[in-house]
């Protein structure tokens, strides 16, 4: 997923660059009364990518963020007939009064439409602030005071994350359209908007082994990395060096 997101970013950046270049060329042609120059790139017929998907976050739809009805928004996006959807399981939401209600609805709707799903599990999930932790975990780890912590290095937090991961996998593993489990989201990266916190490597490996033990045989496990300088090369190498059982 990270590789796909990176590739998409590169295409968007290139398209934006070409667009700005074309605008400059057209402006210069008009101002100087020159013949219009045709740019082949913009004469291409739009083509649907071989694999088209998106990440959906109910948190982004919430009041004060995008102020959208998450169910209606999800239905409209699913009407585009994506090949795959990535959903996040948000620990703080699951342990609140909301519980699994929203995630259950999203999974049921995707299953009804037979859309393959990637589900993230663990302490980190897509969208700012990345770490969606229950209040007691934030308080215990004193995350508001210290930056750059290894989440899960503390035994209490380690155990709580493992229990949460086990609960989520048990709840959703039998959905036939769930084809990938993503173990944490960019777990080893140090991102500014996540206060440079990352996931402890031992926790990551134990989560991986837990998911492997509980998942269906046909489901696969993903690890992701952010293309974030300067932590990207180091986190990618660490991910490749991890050796789960």
Buried (B, 14 or more C-beta within 10 A) or exposed (E): BBEBBBEEEEEEEEEEEEEEEBEEBEEEEEEEEEEEEEEEEEEEEEEEEEEEBEBBBBBBBBEEEEEBEBBEBBEEBBEEEBEBBBBBBBBBBBBEEEEBEBBEBBBEBBBEBEBBBBBBBBBBBBBEBBBBBBEEBEEBBEBEEEEEBBBBBBEEBBEBBBEBBBBBBEBBBEBEBBBBBBBBBBBBBBBEEBBBBBBBBEBBBBBBBBBBEBBEEEBEBBBBBBBBEEBBEEBBEBBEEBEBE
